[in-house]
């Protein structure tokens, strides 16, 4: 393929399609499996404060993405932002580090959805939960448990199916994306209505004595709760990675980001209040290592409908919920692979990454090499536990991507005030400053935070070494 005159991406992504893809990215398996972990972080329903503050943090961060995405609407998102903001050698290094960490964080994000999908599959087929082989993986000071069993194969199979469906251009996937989003919204809507009809709202706000005591345990627990909430909210920026395919990007990108955040914040809060109205926090905390941890929504439906439908009827409702959550999780994986595959593709076409990633499919015109590479690494990430995957994903991305953008949007305002900005955030510089402080709080104010920070450090050092090797290879190719 001639990379000197590559085929252009078509700008066919409308506002409706952009919001749909963002919502699919945001509403994955997260809220259906992380609520017990969220409650455990603070020991009760006061952990819902993590959801509220997480929504505010997502809004502040979303305003940064909206301004940068509207000003620089190209495929690849952050890759372009860092190169243009910091410029020269520093810009090239930081953009390369972003691409390098993406090789870890993007597959971790995809794998988290597939691991959750596989856990819900065990509610339908309990035998999948057995015959697991586990070992401890160590890399310097970082260690994590790795395991292999039937659920690992289910998770990897979900990735393979997503790749199969994505092996076509963007225009042909709109109907499928709309169908998947409809399933997602039906699942959440059913859960909310079930909570209203069969639950007791007072249980959702039954705080234990001393729940709001502002001691160190409260604030470290809040940090852990916000980390989980941040993982569940992330995805509102997916459209920025598809900036080269957005119609009227100066309007489409900011609106898609902010609309998606507003919709998901409302849905998540309603969903979790409904679940807690049927399964109060003491019950979830007691069961977090059994059914509620592996299939929260199915457990919720079974408990809610058993009094009226009997044991068999309640079990049927739980199984239906499991199927719907599995479809929801798959929809998120579908959207994640779609968005992230555009980033190394865009970098390679500009000479900032390995040239093979810049290839478009010869007949369907989508970045198939990048898609296959990320999917392959995601399959390897399925061997790790969901908790380790989420913590590593959030900390790596905060330290090696988000913080660089929060500082960067302020640097760009100072260095290039004349740059056309179709969208300018309100109350500047408050949003990026609050986002910066909020993400640093999440990283530091948690028990055993050193583990993920050390992992991020290892990734950064490895990225710098890889950059030096890549520069040398690039010079040799020019000779």
C-alpha positions as CSV (number, residue, x, y, z in Angstrom):
1,X,0.0,0.0,0.0
2,X,1.2,3.5,-0.8
3,X,1.4,5.4,2.5
4,X,2.4,8.6,0.8
5,X,-1.1,9.1,-0.6
6,X,-3.4,7.2,1.8
7,X,-7.1,6.9,1.2
8,X,-8.9,9.5,3.3
9,X,-11.4,8.6,6.0
10,X,-15.0,9.6,5.1
11,X,-16.8,12.1,7.4
12,X,-20.0,10.2,7.9
13,X,-20.4,10.2,11.7
14,X,-23.4,12.3,12.7
15,X,-24.3,13.6,16.2
16,X,-26.8,10.8,16.8
17,X,-24.2,8.1,15.8
18,X,-21.5,9.8,17.8
19,X,-23.7,9.8,21.0
20,X,-24.7,6.2,20.3
21,X,-21.1,5.1,20.1
22,X,-20.1,7.1,23.3
23,X,-23.0,5.6,25.2
24,X,-22.1,2.1,24.1
25,X,-18.5,2.7,25.3
26,X,-19.7,4.1,28.6
27,X,-22.4,1.7,29.5
28,X,-20.6,-1.6,29.6
29,X,-20.6,-4.3,32.2
30,X,-19.2,-1.8,34.8
31,X,-22.3,-0.7,36.7
32,X,-23.7,-4.2,36.7
33,X,-20.6,-5.7,38.5
34,X,-18.8,-3.0,40.4
35,X,-21.5,-1.8,42.8
36,X,-20.5,-4.3,45.5
37,X,-16.9,-3.2,45.2
38,X,-18.0,0.4,45.4
39,X,-20.0,-0.2,48.6
40,X,-17.1,-2.2,50.1
41,X,-14.7,0.7,49.5
42,X,-16.7,2.8,52.1
43,X,-18.6,0.1,54.0
44,X,-22.1,1.3,53.0
45,X,-24.4,3.3,50.8
46,X,-22.4,6.5,51.5
47,X,-20.2,5.2,48.7
48,X,-22.8,6.6,46.3
49,X,-21.0,9.9,47.0
50,X,-18.3,8.4,44.7
51,X,-20.8,8.2,41.9
52,X,-21.8,11.8,42.4
53,X,-18.3,13.1,42.5
54,X,-17.3,10.8,39.7
55,X,-20.0,12.4,37.5
56,X,-18.7,15.9,38.4
57,X,-15.1,14.8,37.5
58,X,-16.3,13.3,34.2
59,X,-18.0,16.6,33.4
60,X,-14.8,18.6,34.1
61,X,-12.7,16.2,32.1
62,X,-15.3,16.0,29.3
63,X,-15.0,19.8,28.8
64,X,-11.3,19.4,28.2
65,X,-12.0,16.7,25.6
66,X,-14.7,18.8,24.0
67,X,-12.5,21.8,23.5
68,X,-9.5,19.8,22.2
69,X,-11.7,17.6,20.0
70,X,-13.4,20.5,18.4
71,X,-10.2,22.4,17.8
72,X,-8.3,19.3,16.4
73,X,-10.8,16.9,14.9
74,X,-8.6,14.2,13.6
75,X,-8.6,10.4,13.9
76,X,-6.4,9.5,16.8
77,X,-7.5,12.1,19.4
78,X,-4.9,12.4,22.1
79,X,-2.0,11.5,19.8
80,X,-2.7,14.7,17.8
81,X,-3.4,16.8,20.9
82,X,-0.1,16.1,22.6
83,X,2.0,16.6,19.4
84,X,0.5,20.0,18.7
85,X,0.3,21.2,22.3
86,X,3.8,20.4,23.4
87,X,5.5,20.5,20.0
88,X,9.1,19.5,18.9
89,X,10.9,16.7,20.6
90,X,8.8,16.8,23.8
91,X,5.6,16.6,21.8
92,X,6.9,13.6,19.8
93,X,8.0,11.8,23.0
94,X,4.7,12.4,24.8
95,X,2.6,11.3,21.8
96,X,4.7,8.2,21.5
97,X,4.3,7.4,25.2
98,X,0.6,7.8,24.8
99,X,0.6,5.3,22.0
100,X,2.8,3.0,24.0
101,X,0.5,3.1,27.1
102,X,-2.5,2.6,24.8
103,X,-1.0,-0.8,23.9
104,X,-1.7,-1.7,27.5
105,X,-4.7,0.4,28.6
106,X,-6.9,-0.1,25.5
107,X,-6.7,-3.9,25.7
108,X,-7.3,-3.7,29.5
109,X,-10.4,-1.7,28.9
110,X,-11.7,-4.2,26.3
111,X,-10.7,-7.1,28.5
112,X,-12.6,-5.7,31.5
113,X,-15.9,-5.8,29.5
114,X,-15.2,-9.4,28.4
115,X,-14.3,-10.6,31.9
116,X,-17.6,-9.2,33.2
117,X,-19.5,-10.8,30.3
118,X,-17.9,-14.1,31.2
119,X,-18.8,-13.8,34.8
120,X,-22.5,-13.3,33.9
121,X,-22.3,-16.3,31.7
122,X,-21.6,-18.4,34.9
123,X,-25.1,-17.5,36.1
124,X,-26.5,-19.2,33.0
125,X,-24.0,-22.1,33.0
126,X,-22.6,-22.5,36.6
127,X,-20.1,-25.2,35.4
128,X,-18.1,-22.4,33.6
129,X,-17.0,-21.2,37.1
130,X,-15.0,-24.3,37.8
131,X,-11.7,-25.8,36.8
132,X,-9.7,-22.6,37.1
133,X,-5.9,-22.7,37.1
134,X,-4.3,-19.7,39.0
135,X,-0.8,-18.3,39.4
136,X,0.8,-15.1,40.6
137,X,2.5,-12.9,38.0
138,X,5.3,-10.5,39.1
139,X,7.0,-7.7,37.3
140,X,9.4,-5.9,39.6
141,X,7.4,-4.5,42.5
142,X,4.1,-5.2,40.7
143,X,2.3,-8.5,41.1
144,X,-1.1,-9.7,40.0
145,X,-3.0,-13.0,39.9
146,X,-3.5,-14.7,36.5
147,X,-5.9,-17.5,35.9
148,X,-7.2,-19.7,33.1
149,X,-10.5,-21.5,32.9
150,X,-13.7,-21.8,30.9
151,X,-14.6,-18.1,31.6
152,X,-11.3,-17.1,30.1
153,X,-12.2,-18.8,26.8
154,X,-15.7,-17.1,26.9
155,X,-14.0,-13.7,27.3
156,X,-11.6,-14.3,24.4
157,X,-14.5,-15.6,22.3
158,X,-16.3,-12.3,22.8
159,X,-13.3,-10.4,21.5
160,X,-13.2,-12.6,18.4
161,X,-16.9,-12.0,17.7
162,X,-16.5,-8.3,18.1
163,X,-13.6,-8.3,15.6
164,X,-15.7,-10.3,13.1
165,X,-18.5,-7.7,13.3
166,X,-16.1,-4.8,13.1
167,X,-14.5,-6.1,9.9
168,X,-16.4,-3.6,7.8
169,X,-16.6,0.1,7.3
170,X,-18.3,2.6,9.7
171,X,-21.4,3.3,7.6
172,X,-22.5,-0.3,7.6
173,X,-22.3,-0.6,11.4
174,X,-24.8,2.2,12.3
175,X,-27.8,-0.1,12.4
176,X,-26.0,-2.7,14.6
177,X,-24.8,0.1,16.9
178,X,-28.3,1.4,17.3
179,X,-29.7,-2.1,18.0
180,X,-27.0,-2.7,20.7
181,X,-27.7,0.7,22.3
182,X,-31.4,-0.1,22.4
183,X,-30.6,-3.4,24.3
184,X,-28.5,-1.5,26.8
185,X,-31.2,1.1,27.5
186,X,-33.9,-1.6,27.8
187,X,-31.7,-3.4,30.4
188,X,-31.2,-0.4,32.6
189,X,-34.8,0.7,32.2
190,X,-36.1,-2.7,33.3
191,X,-33.8,-2.6,36.3
192,X,-35.0,0.9,37.3
193,X,-38.7,-0.1,37.0
194,X,-38.1,-3.3,38.9
195,X,-36.6,-1.4,41.8
196,X,-39.5,1.1,41.8
197,X,-42.1,-1.8,41.8
198,X,-40.4,-4.3,44.1
199,X,-38.0,-2.4,46.2
200,X,-38.0,0.0,49.2
201,X,-36.2,3.3,48.4
202,X,-35.4,3.9,52.0
203,X,-33.1,0.9,52.0
204,X,-30.9,2.6,49.5
205,X,-30.1,5.4,52.0
206,X,-29.9,3.5,55.2
207,X,-26.6,4.8,56.5
208,X,-24.9,3.2,59.5
209,X,-23.9,5.3,62.5
210,X,-20.6,7.1,61.8
211,X,-20.9,6.6,58.0
212,X,-20.1,10.2,57.3
213,X,-17.3,10.6,59.9
214,X,-14.5,12.6,58.0
215,X,-11.5,10.5,59.1
216,X,-8.7,9.1,57.0
217,X,-10.5,5.8,56.3
218,X,-13.4,7.8,54.9
219,X,-11.3,9.8,52.4
220,X,-9.2,6.7,51.3
221,X,-12.4,4.8,50.9
222,X,-13.8,7.7,48.8
223,X,-10.7,7.5,46.6
224,X,-11.3,3.8,46.0
225,X,-15.0,4.5,45.3
226,X,-14.2,7.3,42.9
227,X,-11.7,5.1,41.0
228,X,-14.4,2.5,40.4
229,X,-16.9,5.2,39.4
230,X,-14.3,6.8,37.0
231,X,-13.9,3.4,35.3
232,X,-17.7,3.1,34.9
233,X,-18.1,6.6,33.5
234,X,-15.2,6.6,31.1
235,X,-16.0,6.4,27.4
236,X,-17.5,9.8,26.8
237,X,-14.4,10.8,24.8
238,X,-14.7,7.9,22.3
239,X,-15.9,10.2,19.5
240,X,-12.7,12.2,19.7
241,X,-10.8,9.1,18.4
242,X,-13.1,9.2,15.4
243,X,-12.7,12.9,14.8
244,X,-11.5,12.3,11.2
245,X,-14.9,10.7,10.5
246,X,-17.2,13.2,12.2
247,X,-19.5,15.5,10.3
248,X,-19.3,19.1,11.4
249,X,-16.8,18.1,14.1
250,X,-16.8,21.6,15.8
251,X,-20.4,21.0,16.9
252,X,-20.7,17.2,16.8
253,X,-17.8,16.3,19.1
254,X,-18.5,18.6,22.0
255,X,-22.2,17.9,22.0
256,X,-21.6,14.1,21.8
257,X,-19.2,14.2,24.8
258,X,-21.5,16.3,27.1
259,X,-24.8,14.7,26.1
260,X,-23.3,11.2,26.8
261,X,-22.1,12.3,30.2
262,X,-25.5,13.7,31.2
263,X,-27.4,10.7,30.1
264,X,-25.1,8.1,31.7
265,X,-24.9,10.0,35.0
266,X,-28.7,10.0,35.3
267,X,-28.9,6.3,34.3
268,X,-26.2,5.2,36.7
269,X,-27.6,7.0,39.7
270,X,-31.2,5.7,39.0
271,X,-29.9,2.1,38.4
272,X,-27.9,1.9,41.6
273,X,-30.6,3.4,43.8
274,X,-33.0,0.8,42.3
275,X,-30.6,-2.1,43.0
276,X,-30.0,-0.9,46.6
277,X,-33.8,-0.7,47.1
278,X,-34.0,-4.4,46.6
279,X,-30.5,-5.6,47.7
280,X,-29.5,-3.2,50.6
281,X,-25.8,-2.6,51.1
282,X,-25.5,-5.2,54.0
283,X,-26.7,-7.9,51.7
284,X,-24.4,-6.9,48.9
285,X,-21.4,-6.6,51.2
286,X,-22.1,-10.1,52.6
287,X,-22.4,-11.6,49.1
288,X,-19.8,-9.7,47.2
289,X,-17.5,-12.7,46.9
290,X,-20.4,-15.0,45.7
291,X,-23.4,-14.3,43.4
292,X,-23.5,-10.5,43.7
293,X,-19.9,-10.2,42.6
294,X,-20.3,-12.4,39.6
295,X,-23.8,-11.6,38.4
296,X,-25.2,-8.6,40.4
297,X,-28.2,-7.8,38.1
298,X,-29.2,-11.4,37.9
299,X,-29.1,-11.7,41.7
300,X,-31.1,-8.5,41.9
301,X,-33.8,-9.7,39.5
302,X,-34.1,-13.1,41.2
303,X,-34.6,-11.6,44.6
304,X,-37.1,-9.0,43.3
305,X,-39.3,-11.4,41.4
306,X,-39.2,-14.6,43.5
307,X,-42.0,-13.4,46.0
308,X,-44.4,-12.8,43.1
309,X,-43.3,-15.4,40.5
310,X,-41.9,-18.1,42.8
311,X,-38.5,-19.6,42.8
312,X,-38.5,-20.8,39.2
313,X,-39.9,-17.4,38.0
314,X,-37.3,-15.5,39.9
315,X,-34.6,-17.7,38.4
316,X,-35.9,-17.1,34.9
317,X,-35.8,-13.3,35.4
318,X,-32.3,-13.6,36.6
319,X,-31.3,-15.6,33.5
320,X,-32.9,-13.0,31.2
321,X,-31.0,-10.3,33.0
322,X,-27.8,-12.2,32.5
323,X,-28.4,-12.4,28.8
324,X,-29.1,-8.7,28.5
325,X,-26.0,-7.8,30.5
326,X,-23.9,-10.0,28.4
327,X,-25.2,-8.2,25.3
328,X,-24.6,-4.9,27.0
329,X,-21.0,-5.9,27.8
330,X,-20.4,-7.0,24.3
331,X,-21.8,-3.7,22.9
332,X,-19.2,-1.9,25.0
333,X,-16.4,-4.1,23.7
334,X,-17.6,-3.5,20.1
335,X,-17.5,0.3,20.6
336,X,-14.1,0.3,22.4
337,X,-12.4,-1.7,19.7
338,X,-13.9,0.6,17.0
339,X,-12.6,3.8,18.7
340,X,-9.2,2.6,19.8
341,X,-8.2,1.0,16.5
342,X,-8.2,4.5,14.9
343,X,-5.4,5.9,17.2
344,X,-2.4,3.8,16.1
345,X,-3.7,4.0,12.6
346,X,-3.7,7.8,12.6
347,X,-0.2,7.9,14.2
348,X,1.2,5.5,11.7
349,X,-0.1,7.5,8.7
350,X,1.8,10.6,10.1
351,X,5.0,8.7,10.6
352,X,4.7,8.6,14.4
353,X,4.2,4.8,14.8
354,X,5.0,1.6,13.0
355,X,3.9,2.0,9.4
356,X,2.0,-1.3,9.3
357,X,-0.6,0.1,11.6
358,X,-1.4,2.8,8.9
359,X,-2.9,0.3,6.5
360,X,-6.5,0.4,5.5
361,X,-8.4,-2.7,4.4
362,X,-8.1,-2.8,0.6
363,X,-11.8,-3.1,0.0
364,X,-13.6,-2.0,3.2
365,X,-11.4,0.9,4.0
366,X,-10.9,0.6,7.8
367,X,-7.7,0.2,9.9
368,X,-7.7,-3.6,10.1
369,X,-4.1,-4.1,11.3
370,X,-4.6,-1.8,14.3
371,X,-7.9,-3.6,15.1
372,X,-6.4,-7.1,15.0
373,X,-3.3,-6.0,17.1
374,X,-5.4,-4.5,19.9
375,X,-7.8,-7.4,20.0
376,X,-4.9,-9.8,20.3
377,X,-3.4,-8.0,23.3
378,X,-6.9,-7.8,24.8
379,X,-7.1,-11.6,24.7
380,X,-4.0,-11.9,26.8
381,X,-5.4,-9.4,29.3
382,X,-8.4,-11.7,29.8
383,X,-6.1,-13.9,32.0
384,X,-6.1,-11.3,34.8
385,X,-8.7,-10.6,37.4
386,X,-11.3,-7.9,36.9
387,X,-10.1,-5.9,40.0
388,X,-6.5,-5.9,38.8
389,X,-7.5,-4.9,35.3
390,X,-9.7,-2.0,36.4
391,X,-7.1,-0.5,38.8
392,X,-4.2,-0.8,36.4
393,X,-6.3,0.6,33.5
394,X,-7.4,3.7,35.5
395,X,-4.1,4.6,37.0
396,X,-2.0,4.1,33.8
397,X,-4.4,6.2,31.8
398,X,-4.6,9.0,34.4
399,X,-0.8,9.3,34.7
400,X,0.2,8.8,31.1
401,X,-2.7,10.5,29.3
402,X,-5.3,12.4,31.2
403,X,-3.0,14.6,33.3
404,X,-1.0,15.5,30.2
405,X,-4.2,16.7,28.5
406,X,-5.4,18.7,31.5
407,X,-2.0,20.6,31.6
408,X,-2.0,20.7,27.8
409,X,-5.3,22.4,27.3
410,X,-4.0,25.3,29.5
411,X,-0.6,25.3,27.7
412,X,-2.4,25.5,24.3
413,X,-4.5,28.4,25.4
414,X,-1.4,30.3,26.4
415,X,0.8,29.4,23.4
416,X,-1.8,29.4,20.6
417,X,-4.5,31.9,21.6
418,X,-5.3,32.4,17.9
419,X,-6.1,28.7,17.2
420,X,-9.7,28.4,16.1
421,X,-11.8,26.9,18.8
422,X,-15.3,26.1,17.7
423,X,-16.0,25.1,21.4
424,X,-14.6,27.0,24.3
425,X,-15.2,25.6,27.8
426,X,-17.0,27.7,30.3
427,X,-15.4,28.9,33.6
428,X,-11.9,28.3,32.2
429,X,-9.4,27.3,33.8
430,X,-11.6,25.8,36.5
431,X,-12.6,22.6,34.7
432,X,-9.0,21.4,33.8
433,X,-7.7,22.4,37.3
434,X,-10.5,20.5,39.1
435,X,-10.0,17.5,36.8
436,X,-6.3,17.5,37.5
437,X,-6.8,17.6,41.3
438,X,-9.6,15.0,41.1
439,X,-7.6,12.4,39.2
440,X,-4.6,12.9,41.4
441,X,-6.8,12.3,44.4
442,X,-8.0,9.0,42.9
443,X,-4.4,7.9,42.2
444,X,-3.0,8.7,45.7
445,X,-5.9,8.4,48.2
446,X,-6.4,4.7,48.1
447,X,-5.1,1.7,50.1
448,X,-2.0,0.2,48.5
449,X,-2.0,2.8,45.8
450,X,1.8,2.2,45.3
451,X,1.2,-0.9,43.3
452,X,-0.6,0.7,40.4
453,X,1.7,3.8,40.5
454,X,4.7,1.4,40.2
455,X,3.1,-0.3,37.2
456,X,2.6,3.0,35.5
457,X,6.2,3.9,36.2
458,X,7.3,0.6,34.6
459,X,5.2,1.3,31.6
460,X,6.6,4.9,31.3
461,X,10.3,3.7,31.5
462,X,9.6,0.9,29.0
463,X,8.0,3.5,26.7
464,X,10.9,5.9,26.9
465,X,13.3,3.0,26.0
466,X,11.0,1.9,23.2
467,X,10.9,5.5,21.9
468,X,14.7,5.5,21.7
469,X,14.7,2.3,19.8
470,X,12.0,3.5,17.4
471,X,13.9,6.7,16.7
472,X,17.0,4.8,15.8
473,X,15.0,2.5,13.5
474,X,13.3,5.5,11.9
475,X,16.7,7.1,11.2
476,X,18.0,3.9,9.6
477,X,15.0,3.8,7.3
478,X,15.7,7.3,6.1
479,X,19.3,6.5,5.2
